[in-house]
């Protein structure tokens, strides 16, 4: 149905260990899931990859646009045979499956459901981590388990916990027998369609509220101010911008502060970039401390709870007021602060503003024309920090 808009890939186990009868039950299960989902171009789309020694795509997201055609196609899938290399299959899906050419829609979360008979014959941890980092939500449906006598053949004993993004049981279903698989059709459909809980499709580029705090003091000058705005635009355009993805806001300050635009004002990249271009240079003093408090109040207090709050402050001189106390308050409110100093900016202030460790959150350039050099480094630091946060 259209209230479940996801791009879904099933990894079906085609290994010889399954046998013909259970392979047939697996196909029946996939068919039942397709039926329960209600496949359609406005709702869920589903593709299937079968894996054994090597994975291959049976059909991609755009091959079938309704449940009937999809179910007929599933019925005709022959068993590949071979080992049960689920790690290799996850790696394949991460590299190939969710491309625009294969019908990936961008606005729909990417979901992978891995079917495993017993246990995988290769490692899944690394492949899963990479897939999760590119925004894929991984679910495991494990059927039966390794018998006691087979335990020593299991390469990664708790492979499911290593593969899913949260070990709270939401992303994994274990079924004692192939014959009871039909009982998990509804629970699985309910979970993959619960888009609010698909936390693993959050990436460093689509899950932040980024507030720029821009020094508009007299020492900056008109032409350097345009350079600063270009820098702000260059950072912004690296992110996936929409009202449900990353949002951008901006404040300009001198002695006073001005809200240029809030997080909910623009919901497309084009609109954000145009708005940045239109910011007019103010000119005046430099009260950086007051500006941080103002941004906290006007921008970040209206941030969404599931967003990361990131403040990027750009200044070219020493502040007329204290920055320490406002910076400490904003850090305590969960804002990750980056400080970017140009020319006469004071090192001690930049470090006080920045979230610890300072070396990763604070930058200094001798002149405005060199700001562009830090765009990539800044994005990289934002992403490294995001990827190192525990997702459990």
N, C-alpha and C positions, 0 to 999 in steps of 0.2 A: 504493500500500500504506500501511497505517496508520503505518509508521515514517517516513513522509515527510509530516508534517502541515504543509502550507503553504497559504496563500491566494494563488493564482497568477492573474495577469492577463496575457493575451497581447495585444500591440498588433500587429494585422496590417496590413500595408501594402496599401491598396486603390487606390493611385494608378494613373492610366492608363498610366504608363511601364512597368508590369509586363507588361501584355498578358494575354490570357485563359489561355493555356497555363501561364504561370508562376504566375498566381493560383491555378490548380487545384493546382499542385505545393505551393504554400504551405498550402492547405487539407489536402492529403494529409499534410504534415509535422505540422500541428497535431493532426490525427487520430491519427497515429502516436505523438506525444508523450502525448496523452491515454491511449492504450492502454498505453504503457510505464509511465506514472505509476500507473495503477490508481486512477481517481477514486472517492472515497467520503467519506461524512460524517465518518468517523473519521480519514481520511487527507488526501490533497491534494484541494482543490477548485479548479476552473478556470473563469474567465470570459474572454470575448473582447471587445475593443474594436477596431473597424476604423477606420482613419483615412485621410483623403484631404485635401481642403481642411479639413474639420472632422471631429472624431472622433465616433463614436457607439457605445454599448454594444450588442453583438449579444446577449449574455446575461451575467448576473452570476454570482457565486459560488454562489448557491443554486438557480439555475435547473435544473441537472442534477446528480444525485447518483451517477451511474455512467457508466463510459466509453462504453457502448453508446449511450445517449441523447445523450451529448455528441457522439459521432462522427457520429450521424445529423444533429444540428443543424448541425455544422460543414459537412457536405456541402451543406446548403441555403443557405449564406451567399452572397448576390449581391455582385458587386464594386461598390464605391461610385464609384470614379474620382476624378479631381481631382489635386491636388498631393500631395506627400509630407510633410505637416506634422507631423513626429514630436514637435517641441517642444510644439506646441499639444495633441497627444494626451497627452503626459506630464503636462501641466498639468491636463488634464481628468481623468485617472485620479487624480491626487493629490487633487483637490477632490471627486470624486464616487464613485470606484469602491469604495474600501475603507471603506464605511460599514456600520454594524450592519444597517441596513435592506437592504443589498445582500448580506448574508450573511457579512460579515467576522467572524471568530471571536475576534479579540483575542489568544488564546493562540498563534495560528499566525503565523509570519513572513509579512509581505507581500512578494510577489515580482512584479516586472513584467519580462516578456521583450519587448523591442522588435524587431520584424522590419523590416529596412530594405533595400529594393532599391536598391543604388547609394549614394545619400546623401540626407539630409533636405533639404527645400526651405525650412526655417526653422531658427532657432537652438534648440539643445537644452540648452545649459549651465545657464541660469538655472532653467528648468523642472525639470531633473534635480536641481539642488542643493536646491530647495525640497522635491521629492519625497523625496530622501534624508534631509533634516532631519526629515521627518515619519515616518521609519522604513521607507521602502520600499527594497527591494533591487532595483537595476536591472541587467538583463542586456541586452546588445545582440547580436543575430544579424544580421550584415551579409552580404548576398549580392551577389557581384560587387562591383566598385568603380567609381569614376568613371574613365572612359577618359581618356587624356591630353588629348584635345580638349575634354573636359567639365570638366576640373579647375578652370577659372576660374569655373564656375558654383557651385562648392561654397562655401557660406556659412561654415561652420566646418570647416576642413580636418581637424583631428583631433577631430571631434565625439565619437567613442566615448570617448576618454580624458577628455573634459570631462564626460561623462554618467555614467560608472560611478564607484562609490565607491572602488575600488582599481584602479590601472592595472597590476596584476600579471598580466593575461591571464586571470584566473579569471572575470571578469564579461563577457568578450567572446569571441565566436566569429566568425571570418570564413570564409565559404564561397565558394570561387572561382566556383561555378556553381549555379544552381537545381537542376540535375540531380544534384548530389552532396549535396543537403540531407539526404537520408535517412541519410547517414553520421554526422550530428551529433545524431541523436535520443538515443542512449544517453549520450554525453558531456554533453549539456545536462541531461538528467534527473538524472544523477549530481550535477551541480553545484547545481541548484536544490534538491535534496533534502539537500545537505550543510549541515544547519541550523547546525552549529557554526561554519561559515565565513561565514554570512550576517551579516557584521559591520555592514552598513548599516542593519539593522533595530534597531540600538542607538540609543536616543535619550537625551537628558539625563535623562529621567524613569524609564527602565527599566534603567539599567546601572550603578548605583552601590551601594557599601556605605557607608551613612551612620552614623557614630558620634557620638552626642551626649554631650558631657562637661559635666555639670551641677553647678554650685556649690551645695552644700547647707549652706553655712556659716550660723552663728547670725544674722549680720546680715541674711540674706535674709528670715527670718520665714515663718510658715506660709502666710499668705494670698498673699504674693508668690511663694512656691514653687509654689503651684497655678497662678498666672499664667504662670510659666516653663513648667510642664508643658503648659499650653494652647498656648503658643507652639511647643513641640516637636511637639505633636500637629498643629497647623495646618500646619507645614512638612511633616511626614511624610505627611499625607493628600494632598498634591499629587503624590506619586510613585506609580508603578505598582509595587505591592509583591507579590512572590511569591518562592519560592526560586530561580527562574531570572531574575527581574528585579531591582529594587532591594530591598535588605535593610536593616533598621534595627537598630542596637544602642545601648545606653545605659549610661553609667557615672555614678554620683554620687560627689562627693568632698567631704571636709572636710580634716582632717589626714590622714585615711585615704581609701581608695577602695573602692567597692563596685560589682561588675558587676551592673547591674540585669537586663539580658538581652543575650545575644550575637546575632550576625547570623543564626545558624541556628535560633534559638529559635522565631520566629513567621514564618509564610509567607503570612498574609493581612493585608490592611489593618485589618480589624476587630480581629484579635488584637493587632496592634501598638498600635493606639489604646487598646485596653483595658489593655494592659500599661503604657503610659505613664501612664494615669490611676491605676493602682495603685501607682506609685512613692511610697514614703513618705519624708517629709522627715526628714533625719538630724540636722542641726544640729551645729556644731563649728567648727574653724578653716578656713584657706584655703591649702592647699598645691597650687597650680595646676600647678607644674612636675612634681611627683610624679604628679599626675593625668594629665598628658599622656603621661608614660612608661608609666603603667599602661594607658591606653587603647591605646597602641601595641602593648603586649604582649598584652593580653586581648582586644582587638577586632580591630585591624588586621593582626596577624600571622596571623589566621585568615581574612582576606579572600580572595576568589577572584581568580585572576590576571587574568581579563578584566574585572574590575570597576574602576570608578574609586573610590578610597578618599577619602572626604570626612569631615573632622572638624568638628563645629560645637560650639564651646565657649562656654558662657554663664557669666559671672561678675559679681559685684557689688562686688568690692573688690580691693585690692592683695594680691599673693601673699606668703606668708611665706617662700617659697623661690624659687630662681632659675627663671625660665621659659625663658630664652634657649637654654640647652644642650639641654633636652628638645625644645623647639620645632624647633631646627635638625635634631635627629636624626629627628624625625617627618617633616619636610619632605624630608629625604634619602631616606626610605623611600617616597617617592612619595605621601604623604598631602597632599591639598589641605586647608588649615586655614582655617576661618572663625572669627573671634573676635567675640563679642557682649558688650559691656560695659554694665553698668547702674550708675547712681548713682556710687559711689565707685571704680569700676574705673579702673585706671591706663592712660592712653593709650599710654605707652611699652611696657607689657607687652602690650597688645592688638595693637600693631603687630609686636612680636617674635613673637607666637604666629601671626599671620596670614601666609598665603602672599603673596608679592609679586605684583602691586602691592597694597599695604595698603588703598588706597582702595576696592578692589573686594572685599576679603576681611575688612574690619574695620568694625564698626558700634558706635555708642554711643548710648544713650538715657538721659535724665536720670531717668526713673522706670519701674518695671516695667510699669505700665499702658500704656506706649507701645511695648512690644515688638512688638505686632501690626502696627505700621506697617512693619516690616521684612520681613515674610513674603514679600510679592510681589517685593521688591527682591532678596532672597536667592535665591529660586527663579530669578529672571531672570538673576542673575549666574552661577549654577551652569550654566544652559542656554547662556548666551552663551559661557562658557568652553569648554563641551563642543563647541559648534558651530564654534568657531574652531580646535579641534585638527585637524591634518591627519589624514585618514582613510586616506591611502595607506601 
